[in-house]
Amino acid sequence: MGNSSFYERLGLPRDASKDEIRHAYRQLVLRLHPDKNVSKGETELFIDIQQAYEQLSDPIKKADYDSQLPAEQALPTPLNVQVYFSQPSLVRLSEPQLIYSLLELKIKPNESQLVSSTPMNISLVVDCSTSMQGIRLDTVKVTAIELVRQLQPYDIFSMVKFNDKAELLIPAGTLSDIKSTEMKIQLLQAGGGTEIFKGLEMGFSQINQFRSSKRVNHIILITDGRTYGDEESCDQLADQSSALGISISALGIGNQWNDKFLDHLTSKTGGICMYISDLNDIRNSILEEISRLGSNLTEQVSFNYQTHQDVELCSAFRLQPDSSPLVLGPPLIFGNMPQAGTMSILLEFMINDIPPETTSFILANGFINYEIPRHKIRTRYVQRELFERKITSEPINEAPPTIILNAMTALTLYFMQERAREELAQGDFTSATRHMENLATQLSRKGESTLAQTVLDEVGYIHRNRSFSEDGEKRIKYGTRSLLLPSGK
């Protein structure tokens, strides 16, 4: 990062205001301060950001620095960003109101031709606790060997095994001796408990050795169990990974793993969390994740935003290229943009008050940051984005755009099961079962008869046991989430 401009270090354009500079710096400090840093020797990035802020926050130093910068090239951005709203205006009310906004990012025609192939820096972090023994671990081993054979000579690969301790099975590097690597994988054995942080920490250290903006830097965690007592350490590691451009995906096998924990962990870094209910799906899930990483156009897309003082961003959900709730920021980590396809993000804003005499209202503003490491013209882009609506005294009778209406309808089903889970955790069995029965009805109307029956079966389980079954809970959660994907995915 030492050769980047001070503006790039903070993820800002050159015309950023003093308030925007301060805001961007504070958000980075929260994620990177050495007191929170999991990798104690990793302070270079924090120092670079500190230096950038000290220069740009002082008007005199900033003016001097700006005068020395070369003229900025007015290059077009390679992505089109389209913003849709659930309603054409905000109505002046005496009570809070919700509005949804959908961001759609698409690569411009011919831009993909300017991108070369993707070198990868991948660490496979595999749970080898006792519960993985047998067909689960055997399938992972066979798939890992298949993956190793598919790697290109310039790809960096490492592999970590963990249970209640971590062991570096294959150190990070290009693989010259494939036979020896395959033998090490074949000899993997299961035993012991599950401590995810130890595995992630070792995987992170391997990725960090070869971390580069010219590679896809990614950890793939494969587990079937719950970790205990190290969740906060994992959370801090995810913050640091995100700030360094290292994403984490998780493949949860069976029904014993903690979906809320892994969802949160992976969302922080722009990765994905997958539920593998059928052992026959282990191979495809691992290889599909590698294929997805290799076809990405951008590194981590993020949105560093500020909302109006009377506005709250209540939720954010990535709909494409995969469906996942996002951890609220700022910044919001959108994830990686595919080279072919679309990225879409649904945002839910609560407007608590509209100042009098206001004719238009800015819900939020900020910068979408992304990097295209293999782009032949330029690597890093910062695009301003503004969420603004006009104010009217009466509602405008206009249907929402179809694209956002469909997203809101599907998301309602997902939130319905989330609400039922929360109510059940609070002991409100009546409300939980009512929401589940309503969910089954809605799914049947949409033609999702198999998922609807799963929900009804779970209602019966709740009546008998006053809780969700671990299998049914995940099937319903990830089943309703999959409805957010475009048809055919």
KOLTIRO-535162 format. One record per residue (C-alpha): residue in three letters; residue number from 1; x, y, z. Coordinates in steps of 0.25 Angstrom, whole numbers, plus 5000, padded with zeros to 4 digits. Last residue first. Layout:
<nodes>
[node 'ALA'; NUM; [X; Y; Z]],
...
</nodes>
This chain:
<nodes>
[node 'LYS'; 489; [4882; 4919; 4958]],
[node 'GLY'; 488; [4870; 4916; 4948]],
[node 'SER'; 487; [4861; 4927; 4954]],
[node 'PRO'; 486; [4869; 4939; 4960]],
[node 'LEU'; 485; [4873; 4936; 4974]],
[node 'LEU'; 484; [4864; 4941; 4985]],
[node 'LEU'; 483; [4857; 4928; 4986]],
[node 'SER'; 482; [4871; 4922; 4991]],
[node 'ARG'; 481; [4869; 4929; 5004]],
[node 'THR'; 480; [4856; 4922; 5007]],
[node 'GLY'; 479; [4863; 4909; 5005]],
[node 'TYR'; 478; [4875; 4913; 5013]],
[node 'LYS'; 477; [4866; 4917; 5025]],
[node 'ILE'; 476; [4856; 4905; 5023]],
[node 'ARG'; 475; [4867; 4895; 5022]],
[node 'LYS'; 474; [4875; 4900; 5033]],
[node 'GLU'; 473; [4864; 4900; 5043]],
[node 'GLY'; 472; [4859; 4887; 5039]],
[node 'ASP'; 471; [4872; 4880; 5041]],
[node 'GLU'; 470; [4874; 4886; 5055]],
[node 'SER'; 469; [4860; 4883; 5059]],
[node 'PHE'; 468; [4853; 4896; 5064]],
[node 'SER'; 467; [4848; 4897; 5078]],
[node 'ARG'; 466; [4836; 4894; 5087]],
[node 'ASN'; 465; [4838; 4879; 5085]],
[node 'ARG'; 464; [4825; 4874; 5081]],
[node 'HIS'; 463; [4818; 4886; 5075]],
[node 'ILE'; 462; [4831; 4891; 5069]],
[node 'TYR'; 461; [4833; 4877; 5062]],
[node 'GLY'; 460; [4819; 4879; 5056]],
[node 'VAL'; 459; [4822; 4893; 5051]],
[node 'GLU'; 458; [4835; 4887; 5045]],
[node 'ASP'; 457; [4827; 4877; 5037]],
[node 'LEU'; 456; [4819; 4889; 5032]],
[node 'VAL'; 455; [4832; 4896; 5028]],
[node 'THR'; 454; [4837; 4884; 5021]],
[node 'GLN'; 453; [4824; 4883; 5014]],
[node 'ALA'; 452; [4825; 4897; 5009]],
[node 'LEU'; 451; [4839; 4894; 5004]],
[node 'THR'; 450; [4834; 4883; 4996]],
[node 'SER'; 449; [4822; 4890; 4990]],
[node 'GLU'; 448; [4829; 4903; 4985]],
[node 'GLY'; 447; [4819; 4906; 4975]],
[node 'LYS'; 446; [4818; 4921; 4980]],
[node 'ARG'; 445; [4804; 4919; 4986]],
[node 'SER'; 444; [4810; 4907; 4994]],
[node 'LEU'; 443; [4822; 4916; 4999]],
[node 'GLN'; 442; [4812; 4926; 5004]],
[node 'THR'; 441; [4803; 4916; 5011]],
[node 'ALA'; 440; [4816; 4910; 5018]],
[node 'LEU'; 439; [4821; 4923; 5022]],
[node 'ASN'; 438; [4807; 4926; 5029]],
[node 'GLU'; 437; [4808; 4913; 5036]],
[node 'MET'; 436; [4822; 4917; 5041]],
[node 'HIS'; 435; [4818; 4931; 5045]],
[node 'ARG'; 434; [4806; 4925; 5053]],
[node 'THR'; 433; [4816; 4915; 5059]],
[node 'ALA'; 432; [4825; 4925; 5064]],
[node 'SER'; 431; [4814; 4934; 5069]],
[node 'THR'; 430; [4809; 4923; 5078]],
[node 'PHE'; 429; [4822; 4918; 5082]],
[node 'ASP'; 428; [4827; 4931; 5089]],
[node 'GLY'; 427; [4838; 4926; 5097]],
[node 'GLN'; 426; [4848; 4937; 5093]],
[node 'ALA'; 425; [4856; 4927; 5085]],
[node 'LEU'; 424; [4843; 4923; 5078]],
[node 'GLU'; 423; [4840; 4937; 5075]],
[node 'GLU'; 422; [4854; 4939; 5069]],
[node 'ARG'; 421; [4853; 4927; 5060]],
[node 'ALA'; 420; [4839; 4931; 5055]],
[node 'ARG'; 419; [4844; 4945; 5052]],
[node 'GLU'; 418; [4855; 4938; 5043]],
[node 'GLN'; 417; [4845; 4929; 5037]],
[node 'MET'; 416; [4837; 4941; 5032]],
[node 'PHE'; 415; [4849; 4949; 5028]],
[node 'TYR'; 414; [4852; 4939; 5018]],
[node 'LEU'; 413; [4838; 4940; 5012]],
[node 'THR'; 412; [4838; 4955; 5012]],
[node 'LEU'; 411; [4851; 4955; 5004]],
[node 'ALA'; 410; [4844; 4948; 4993]],
[node 'THR'; 409; [4834; 4959; 4992]],
[node 'MET'; 408; [4844; 4970; 4994]],
[node 'ALA'; 407; [4852; 4964; 4982]],
[node 'ASN'; 406; [4841; 4963; 4973]],
[node 'LEU'; 405; [4836; 4977; 4976]],
[node 'ILE'; 404; [4850; 4982; 4974]],
[node 'ILE'; 403; [4852; 4977; 4960]],
[node 'THR'; 402; [4837; 4980; 4956]],
[node 'PRO'; 401; [4839; 4995; 4959]],
[node 'PRO'; 400; [4830; 4999; 4969]],
[node 'ALA'; 399; [4815; 5003; 4965]],
[node 'GLU'; 398; [4812; 5018; 4964]],
[node 'ASN'; 397; [4801; 5025; 4972]],
[node 'ILE'; 396; [4809; 5036; 4977]],
[node 'PRO'; 395; [4806; 5037; 4992]],
[node 'GLU'; 394; [4802; 5051; 4998]],
[node 'SER'; 393; [4810; 5063; 5004]],
[node 'THR'; 392; [4822; 5060; 4995]],
[node 'ILE'; 391; [4837; 5060; 4998]],
[node 'LYS'; 390; [4847; 5056; 4987]],
[node 'ARG'; 389; [4856; 5044; 4989]],
[node 'GLU'; 388; [4871; 5043; 4990]],
[node 'PHE'; 387; [4881; 5032; 4991]],
[node 'LEU'; 386; [4895; 5037; 4986]],
[node 'GLU'; 385; [4906; 5029; 4980]],
[node 'ARG'; 384; [4920; 5033; 4978]],
[node 'GLN'; 383; [4929; 5023; 4970]],
[node 'VAL'; 382; [4943; 5020; 4974]],
[node 'TYR'; 381; [4951; 5011; 4965]],
[node 'ARG'; 380; [4964; 5003; 4967]],
[node 'THR'; 379; [4972; 4996; 4956]],
[node 'ARG'; 378; [4974; 5004; 4944]],
[node 'ILE'; 377; [4975; 5001; 4929]],
[node 'LYS'; 376; [4979; 4986; 4927]],
[node 'HIS'; 375; [4969; 4981; 4938]],
[node 'ARG'; 374; [4975; 4970; 4945]],
[node 'PRO'; 373; [4974; 4975; 4959]],
[node 'ILE'; 372; [4960; 4981; 4957]],
[node 'GLU'; 371; [4958; 4988; 4971]],
[node 'TYR'; 370; [4945; 4993; 4977]],
[node 'ASN'; 369; [4940; 5005; 4985]],
[node 'ILE'; 368; [4926; 5010; 4985]],
[node 'PHE'; 367; [4926; 5023; 4992]],
[node 'GLY'; 366; [4916; 5030; 5001]],
[node 'ASN'; 365; [4902; 5037; 5002]],
[node 'ALA'; 364; [4890; 5033; 5010]],
[node 'LEU'; 363; [4875; 5037; 5011]],
[node 'ILE'; 362; [4877; 5050; 5004]],
[node 'PHE'; 361; [4863; 5057; 5005]],
[node 'SER'; 360; [4857; 5066; 4995]],
[node 'THR'; 359; [4846; 5077; 4997]],
[node 'THR'; 358; [4849; 5080; 5011]],
[node 'GLU'; 357; [4841; 5091; 5018]],
[node 'PRO'; 356; [4840; 5084; 5031]],
[node 'PRO'; 355; [4851; 5073; 5034]],
[node 'ILE'; 354; [4847; 5059; 5031]],
[node 'ASP'; 353; [4846; 5049; 5042]],
[node 'ASN'; 352; [4849; 5035; 5046]],
[node 'ILE'; 351; [4852; 5030; 5032]],
[node 'MET'; 350; [4855; 5015; 5033]],
[node 'PHE'; 349; [4864; 5010; 5021]],
[node 'GLU'; 348; [4864; 4995; 5016]],
[node 'LEU'; 347; [4875; 4993; 5005]],
[node 'LEU'; 346; [4875; 4982; 4995]],
[node 'ILE'; 345; [4888; 4979; 4988]],
[node 'SER'; 344; [4890; 4974; 4973]],
[node 'MET'; 343; [4902; 4969; 4966]],
[node 'THR'; 342; [4901; 4965; 4952]],
[node 'GLY'; 341; [4906; 4955; 4942]],
[node 'ALA'; 340; [4919; 4951; 4935]],
[node 'GLN'; 339; [4932; 4956; 4942]],
[node 'PRO'; 338; [4926; 4953; 4956]],
[node 'MET'; 337; [4926; 4964; 4966]],
[node 'ASN'; 336; [4932; 4960; 4979]],
[node 'GLY'; 335; [4926; 4964; 4993]],
[node 'PHE'; 334; [4916; 4975; 4997]],
[node 'ILE'; 333; [4924; 4979; 5009]],
[node 'LEU'; 332; [4916; 4990; 5015]],
[node 'PRO'; 331; [4925; 5000; 5022]],
[node 'PRO'; 330; [4919; 5005; 5030]],
[node 'GLY'; 329; [4914; 4996; 5034]],
[node 'LEU'; 328; [4903; 4986; 5035]],
[node 'VAL'; 327; [4907; 4972; 5033]],
[node 'LEU'; 326; [4901; 4967; 5020]],
[node 'PRO'; 325; [4890; 4956; 5018]],
[node 'SER'; 324; [4893; 4946; 5007]],
[node 'SER'; 323; [4888; 4942; 4994]],
[node 'ASP'; 322; [4898; 4939; 4983]],
[node 'PRO'; 321; [4902; 4947; 4970]],
[node 'GLN'; 320; [4892; 4954; 4974]],
[node 'LEU'; 319; [4882; 4956; 4985]],
[node 'ARG'; 318; [4892; 4963; 4995]],
[node 'PHE'; 317; [4883; 4968; 5007]],
[node 'ALA'; 316; [4884; 4980; 5015]],
[node 'SER'; 315; [4876; 4983; 5027]],
[node 'CYS'; 314; [4871; 4995; 5036]],
[node 'LEU'; 313; [4879; 5006; 5030]],
[node 'GLU'; 312; [4874; 5017; 5040]],
[node 'VAL'; 311; [4871; 5032; 5035]],
[node 'ASP'; 310; [4868; 5044; 5044]],
[node 'GLN'; 309; [4883; 5047; 5045]],
[node 'HIS'; 308; [4885; 5045; 5030]],
[node 'THR'; 307; [4892; 5033; 5026]],
[node 'GLN'; 306; [4907; 5032; 5024]],
[node 'TYR'; 305; [4913; 5022; 5014]],
[node 'ASN'; 304; [4926; 5014; 5011]],
[node 'PHE'; 303; [4921; 5004; 5001]],
[node 'SER'; 302; [4930; 4992; 4998]],
[node 'VAL'; 301; [4933; 4983; 4986]],
[node 'GLN'; 300; [4944; 4973; 4990]],
[node 'GLU'; 299; [4952; 4969; 4978]],
[node 'THR'; 298; [4946; 4970; 4965]],
[node 'LEU'; 297; [4944; 4962; 4952]],
[node 'ASN'; 296; [4941; 4949; 4959]],
[node 'SER'; 295; [4942; 4936; 4950]],
[node 'GLY'; 294; [4953; 4929; 4958]],
[node 'LEU'; 293; [4946; 4931; 4971]],
[node 'ARG'; 292; [4933; 4925; 4966]],
[node 'SER'; 291; [4941; 4913; 4960]],
[node 'ILE'; 290; [4947; 4911; 4974]],
[node 'GLU'; 289; [4933; 4911; 4981]],
[node 'GLU'; 288; [4927; 4902; 4970]],
[node 'LEU'; 287; [4939; 4892; 4973]],
[node 'ILE'; 286; [4936; 4892; 4988]],
[node 'SER'; 285; [4921; 4891; 4987]],
[node 'ASN'; 284; [4921; 4880; 4976]],
[node 'ARG'; 283; [4930; 4871; 4985]],
[node 'ILE'; 282; [4921; 4873; 4997]],
[node 'ASP'; 281; [4908; 4871; 4990]],
[node 'ASN'; 280; [4908; 4856; 4991]],
[node 'LEU'; 279; [4908; 4857; 5006]],
[node 'ASP'; 278; [4894; 4864; 5006]],
[node 'SER'; 277; [4891; 4875; 5015]],
[node 'ILE'; 276; [4902; 4884; 5011]],
[node 'TYR'; 275; [4899; 4899; 5015]],
[node 'MET'; 274; [4907; 4909; 5009]],
[node 'CYS'; 273; [4912; 4922; 5015]],
[node 'ILE'; 272; [4918; 4933; 5006]],
[node 'GLY'; 271; [4929; 4943; 5006]],
[node 'GLY'; 270; [4929; 4958; 5006]],
[node 'THR'; 269; [4938; 4959; 5018]],
[node 'LYS'; 268; [4928; 4962; 5029]],
[node 'SER'; 267; [4918; 4953; 5022]],
[node 'THR'; 266; [4927; 4941; 5025]],
[node 'LEU'; 265; [4927; 4943; 5040]],
[node 'HIS'; 264; [4912; 4947; 5041]],
[node 'ASP'; 263; [4907; 4935; 5033]],
[node 'LEU'; 262; [4917; 4926; 5041]],
[node 'PHE'; 261; [4912; 4930; 5054]],
[node 'LYS'; 260; [4897; 4930; 5050]],
[node 'ASP'; 259; [4899; 4916; 5044]],
[node 'ASN'; 258; [4905; 4910; 5056]],
[node 'TRP'; 257; [4909; 4895; 5052]],
[node 'GLN'; 256; [4902; 4883; 5056]],
[node 'ASN'; 255; [4893; 4881; 5044]],
[node 'GLY'; 254; [4901; 4874; 5033]],
[node 'ILE'; 253; [4913; 4880; 5026]],
[node 'GLY'; 252; [4915; 4895; 5027]],
[node 'LEU'; 251; [4923; 4901; 5016]],
[node 'ALA'; 250; [4929; 4914; 5020]],
[node 'SER'; 249; [4935; 4926; 5011]],
[node 'ILE'; 248; [4945; 4936; 5016]],
[node 'SER'; 247; [4950; 4948; 5008]],
[node 'ILE'; 246; [4964; 4954; 5009]],
[node 'GLY'; 245; [4964; 4969; 5005]],
[node 'LEU'; 244; [4973; 4974; 5016]],
[node 'ALA'; 243; [4961; 4981; 5023]],
[node 'SER'; 242; [4953; 4969; 5021]],
[node 'SER'; 241; [4963; 4960; 5027]],
[node 'GLN'; 240; [4965; 4969; 5039]],
[node 'ASP'; 239; [4950; 4970; 5042]],
[node 'ALA'; 238; [4949; 4955; 5040]],
[node 'LEU'; 237; [4960; 4952; 5050]],
[node 'GLN'; 236; [4953; 4961; 5060]],
[node 'ASP'; 235; [4940; 4952; 5059]],
[node 'CYS'; 234; [4948; 4939; 5060]],
[node 'SER'; 233; [4954; 4945; 5073]],
[node 'GLU'; 232; [4940; 4948; 5078]],
[node 'GLU'; 231; [4935; 4934; 5074]],
[node 'ASP'; 230; [4946; 4927; 5082]],
[node 'GLY'; 229; [4939; 4921; 5094]],
[node 'TYR'; 228; [4932; 4910; 5087]],
[node 'THR'; 227; [4933; 4905; 5072]],
[node 'ARG'; 226; [4921; 4898; 5066]],
[node 'GLY'; 225; [4923; 4886; 5057]],
[node 'ASP'; 224; [4922; 4881; 5042]],
[node 'THR'; 223; [4933; 4889; 5036]],
[node 'ILE'; 222; [4940; 4894; 5023]],
[node 'LEU'; 221; [4946; 4908; 5023]],
[node 'ILE'; 220; [4951; 4913; 5010]],
[node 'ILE'; 219; [4960; 4925; 5011]],
[node 'HIS'; 218; [4962; 4935; 5000]],
[node 'ASN'; 217; [4972; 4944; 4994]],
[node 'VAL'; 216; [4969; 4946; 4979]],
[node 'ARG'; 215; [4982; 4951; 4973]],
[node 'LYS'; 214; [4987; 4964; 4967]],
[node 'SER'; 213; [4984; 4972; 4980]],
[node 'SER'; 212; [4994; 4963; 4987]],
[node 'ARG'; 211; [4994; 4954; 4999]],
[node 'PHE'; 210; [5006; 4944; 4998]],
[node 'GLN'; 209; [5009; 4943; 5013]],
[node 'ASN'; 208; [4996; 4948; 5017]],
[node 'ILE'; 207; [4989; 4935; 5011]],
[node 'GLN'; 206; [4997; 4926; 5020]],
[node 'SER'; 205; [4995; 4935; 5033]],
[node 'PHE'; 204; [4980; 4935; 5030]],
[node 'GLY'; 203; [4980; 4920; 5029]],
[node 'MET'; 202; [4987; 4919; 5042]],
[node 'GLU'; 201; [4977; 4928; 5049]],
[node 'LEU'; 200; [4965; 4921; 5042]],
[node 'GLY'; 199; [4969; 4908; 5048]],
[node 'LYS'; 198; [4972; 4913; 5062]],
[node 'PHE'; 197; [4959; 4921; 5062]],
[node 'ILE'; 196; [4950; 4909; 5058]],
[node 'GLU'; 195; [4953; 4901; 5071]],
[node 'THR'; 194; [4946; 4888; 5069]],
[node 'GLY'; 193; [4949; 4875; 5077]],
[node 'GLY'; 192; [4958; 4863; 5076]],
[node 'GLY'; 191; [4959; 4853; 5064]],
[node 'ALA'; 190; [4959; 4851; 5049]],
[node 'GLN'; 189; [4971; 4847; 5040]],
[node 'LEU'; 188; [4978; 4853; 5028]],
[node 'LEU'; 187; [4987; 4843; 5022]],
[node 'GLN'; 186; [4981; 4845; 5008]],
[node 'ILE'; 185; [4984; 4860; 5008]],
[node 'LYS'; 184; [4999; 4858; 5011]],
[node 'MET'; 183; [5000; 4847; 5000]],
[node 'GLU'; 182; [4993; 4857; 4990]],
[node 'THR'; 181; [5004; 4868; 4993]],
[node 'SER'; 180; [5015; 4858; 4991]],
[node 'LYS'; 179; [5010; 4854; 4978]],
[node 'ILE'; 178; [5007; 4868; 4974]],
[node 'ASP'; 177; [5022; 4872; 4976]],
[node 'SER'; 176; [5023; 4886; 4970]],
[node 'LEU'; 175; [5011; 4893; 4977]],
[node 'THR'; 174; [5012; 4908; 4977]],
[node 'GLY'; 173; [5013; 4913; 4991]],
[node 'ALA'; 172; [5006; 4913; 5004]],
[node 'PRO'; 171; [5010; 4902; 5014]],
[node 'ILE'; 170; [5002; 4889; 5012]],
[node 'LEU'; 169; [4998; 4882; 5025]],
[node 'LEU'; 168; [4999; 4893; 5035]],
[node 'GLU'; 167; [4993; 4888; 5048]],
[node 'ALA'; 166; [4983; 4895; 5057]],
[node 'LYS'; 165; [4978; 4891; 5070]],
[node 'ASP'; 164; [4965; 4886; 5076]],
[node 'ASN'; 163; [4962; 4881; 5062]],
[node 'PHE'; 162; [4969; 4887; 5051]],
[node 'LYS'; 161; [4975; 4884; 5037]],
[node 'VAL'; 160; [4981; 4895; 5029]],
[node 'MET'; 159; [4984; 4895; 5014]],
[node 'SER'; 158; [4991; 4904; 5005]],
[node 'PHE'; 157; [4991; 4908; 4991]],
[node 'ILE'; 156; [4997; 4919; 4982]],
[node 'ASP'; 155; [4993; 4919; 4967]],
[node 'TYR'; 154; [5004; 4922; 4957]],
[node 'PRO'; 153; [5005; 4907; 4952]],
[node 'GLN'; 152; [4990; 4906; 4950]],
[node 'LEU'; 151; [4982; 4898; 4960]],
[node 'GLN'; 150; [4973; 4887; 4955]],
[node 'ARG'; 149; [4981; 4875; 4961]],
[node 'VAL'; 148; [4980; 4882; 4975]],
[node 'LEU'; 147; [4965; 4883; 4973]],
[node 'GLU'; 146; [4964; 4868; 4970]],
[node 'ILE'; 145; [4973; 4865; 4983]],
[node 'ALA'; 144; [4964; 4874; 4991]],
[node 'THR'; 143; [4951; 4867; 4986]],
[node 'VAL'; 142; [4957; 4853; 4990]],
[node 'LYS'; 141; [4960; 4858; 5004]],
[node 'VAL'; 140; [4947; 4865; 5006]],
[node 'THR'; 139; [4940; 4853; 5002]],
[node 'ASP'; 138; [4948; 4844; 5012]],
[node 'LEU'; 137; [4946; 4855; 5023]],
[node 'ARG'; 136; [4930; 4854; 5021]],
[node 'ILE'; 135; [4930; 4839; 5018]],
[node 'GLY'; 134; [4937; 4834; 5031]],
[node 'GLN'; 133; [4941; 4844; 5042]],
[node 'MET'; 132; [4937; 4858; 5042]],
[node 'SER'; 131; [4930; 4857; 5056]],
[node 'THR'; 130; [4944; 4854; 5062]],
[node 'SER'; 129; [4950; 4867; 5058]],
[node 'CYS'; 128; [4957; 4869; 5045]],
[node 'ASP'; 127; [4951; 4882; 5041]],
[node 'VAL'; 126; [4958; 4887; 5028]],
[node 'VAL'; 125; [4964; 4901; 5025]],
[node 'LEU'; 124; [4967; 4901; 5010]],
[node 'SER'; 123; [4975; 4914; 5007]],
[node 'ILE'; 122; [4975; 4920; 4994]],
[node 'ASN'; 121; [4983; 4930; 4987]],
[node 'MET'; 120; [4978; 4930; 4973]],
[node 'PRO'; 119; [4983; 4936; 4959]],
[node 'THR'; 118; [4971; 4941; 4951]],
[node 'SER'; 117; [4972; 4942; 4936]],
[node 'SER'; 116; [4973; 4955; 4929]],
[node 'VAL'; 115; [4963; 4966; 4928]],
[node 'LEU'; 114; [4961; 4976; 4917]],
[node 'GLN'; 113; [4951; 4967; 4910]],
[node 'SER'; 112; [4942; 4968; 4922]],
[node 'GLU'; 111; [4940; 4983; 4919]],
[node 'ASN'; 110; [4934; 4980; 4905]],
[node 'PRO'; 109; [4920; 4984; 4910]],
[node 'LYS'; 108; [4919; 4991; 4923]],
[node 'ILE'; 107; [4920; 4982; 4936]],
[node 'LYS'; 106; [4907; 4982; 4944]],
[node 'LEU'; 105; [4904; 4987; 4958]],
[node 'GLU'; 104; [4889; 4988; 4962]],
[node 'LEU'; 103; [4886; 4995; 4975]],
[node 'LEU'; 102; [4872; 4993; 4981]],
[node 'SER'; 101; [4866; 5003; 4990]],
[node 'TYR'; 100; [4855; 5000; 5000]],
[node 'ILE'; 99; [4847; 5011; 5008]],
[node 'LEU'; 98; [4841; 5010; 5022]],
[node 'GLN'; 97; [4833; 5021; 5029]],
[node 'PRO'; 96; [4834; 5027; 5043]],
[node 'GLU'; 95; [4822; 5035; 5048]],
[node 'SER'; 94; [4817; 5049; 5046]],
[node 'LEU'; 93; [4817; 5048; 5031]],
[node 'ARG'; 92; [4822; 5056; 5019]],
[node 'VAL'; 91; [4822; 5045; 5008]],
[node 'LEU'; 90; [4835; 5041; 5002]],
[node 'SER'; 89; [4835; 5039; 4987]],
[node 'PRO'; 88; [4835; 5030; 4975]],
[node 'GLN'; 87; [4834; 5017; 4984]],
[node 'SER'; 86; [4841; 5004; 4985]],
[node 'PHE'; 85; [4854; 5011; 4980]],
[node 'TYR'; 84; [4863; 5006; 4969]],
[node 'VAL'; 83; [4878; 5010; 4967]],
[node 'GLN'; 82; [4886; 5006; 4955]],
[node 'VAL'; 81; [4902; 5005; 4956]],
[node 'ASN'; 80; [4909; 5003; 4942]],
[node 'LEU'; 79; [4923; 4997; 4944]],
[node 'PRO'; 78; [4935; 5000; 4936]],
[node 'THR'; 77; [4937; 5014; 4941]],
[node 'PRO'; 76; [4941; 5024; 4931]],
[node 'LEU'; 75; [4955; 5030; 4931]],
[node 'ALA'; 74; [4957; 5045; 4934]],
[node 'GLN'; 73; [4972; 5044; 4937]],
[node 'GLU'; 72; [4976; 5052; 4950]],
[node 'ALA'; 71; [4987; 5062; 4947]],
[node 'PRO'; 70; [4999; 5057; 4955]],
[node 'LEU'; 69; [4999; 5060; 4970]],
[node 'GLN'; 68; [5008; 5071; 4975]],
[node 'SER'; 67; [4998; 5081; 4977]],
[node 'ASP'; 66; [4989; 5072; 4984]],
[node 'TYR'; 65; [5000; 5069; 4995]],
[node 'ASP'; 64; [5001; 5084; 4997]],
[node 'ALA'; 63; [4986; 5086; 4998]],
[node 'LYS'; 62; [4985; 5075; 5008]],
[node 'LYS'; 61; [4996; 5079; 5017]],
[node 'ILE'; 60; [4990; 5093; 5018]],
[node 'PRO'; 59; [4976; 5087; 5020]],
[node 'ASP'; 58; [4980; 5077; 5031]],
[node 'SER'; 57; [4971; 5065; 5030]],
[node 'LEU'; 56; [4978; 5060; 5017]],
[node 'GLN'; 55; [4992; 5058; 5022]],
[node 'GLU'; 54; [4989; 5053; 5036]],
[node 'TYR'; 53; [4979; 5044; 5030]],
[node 'ALA'; 52; [4989; 5038; 5020]],
[node 'GLN'; 51; [4999; 5035; 5031]],
[node 'GLN'; 50; [4989; 5028; 5039]],
[node 'ILE'; 49; [4985; 5019; 5028]],
[node 'ASP'; 48; [4999; 5015; 5024]],
[node 'ILE'; 47; [5002; 5012; 5039]],
[node 'PHE'; 46; [4989; 5003; 5040]],
[node 'LEU'; 45; [4994; 4996; 5027]],
[node 'GLU'; 44; [5008; 4994; 5033]],
[node 'THR'; 43; [5003; 4988; 5046]],
[node 'GLU'; 42; [5002; 4973; 5044]],
[node 'GLY'; 41; [5012; 4968; 5054]],
[node 'LYS'; 40; [5001; 4965; 5064]],
[node 'SER'; 39; [4993; 4957; 5055]],
[node 'VAL'; 38; [4980; 4958; 5062]],
[node 'ASN'; 37; [4979; 4973; 5062]],
[node 'LYS'; 36; [4970; 4979; 5072]],
[node 'ASP'; 35; [4980; 4987; 5080]],
[node 'PRO'; 34; [4987; 4989; 5066]],
[node 'HIS'; 33; [4975; 4997; 5061]],
[node 'LEU'; 32; [4970; 4991; 5048]],
[node 'ARG'; 31; [4955; 4990; 5048]],
[node 'LEU'; 30; [4951; 5002; 5056]],
[node 'VAL'; 29; [4962; 5010; 5050]],
[node 'LEU'; 28; [4957; 5008; 5036]],
[node 'GLN'; 27; [4943; 5013; 5040]],
[node 'ARG'; 26; [4949; 5025; 5046]],
[node 'TYR'; 25; [4958; 5029; 5034]],
[node 'ALA'; 24; [4946; 5028; 5025]],
[node 'HIS'; 23; [4938; 5038; 5034]],
[node 'ARG'; 22; [4949; 5048; 5035]],
[node 'ILE'; 21; [4952; 5048; 5020]],
[node 'GLU'; 20; [4937; 5050; 5018]],
[node 'ASP'; 19; [4936; 5061; 5028]],
[node 'LYS'; 18; [4947; 5068; 5021]],
[node 'SER'; 17; [4941; 5067; 5008]],
[node 'ALA'; 16; [4945; 5057; 4997]],
[node 'ASP'; 15; [4949; 5063; 4984]],
[node 'ARG'; 14; [4961; 5054; 4982]],
[node 'PRO'; 13; [4953; 5042; 4982]],
[node 'LEU'; 12; [4953; 5033; 4995]],
[node 'GLY'; 11; [4957; 5019; 4999]],
[node 'LEU'; 10; [4965; 5023; 5011]],
[node 'ARG'; 9; [4978; 5018; 5005]],
[node 'GLU'; 8; [4974; 5022; 4991]],
[node 'TYR'; 7; [4973; 5036; 4995]],
[node 'PHE'; 6; [4987; 5036; 5001]],
[node 'SER'; 5; [4992; 5031; 4988]],
[node 'SER'; 4; [4997; 5017; 4987]],
[node 'ASN'; 3; [5012; 5013; 4987]],
[node 'GLY'; 2; [5012; 5009; 5002]],
[node 'MET'; 1; [5000; 5000; 5000]],
</nodes>
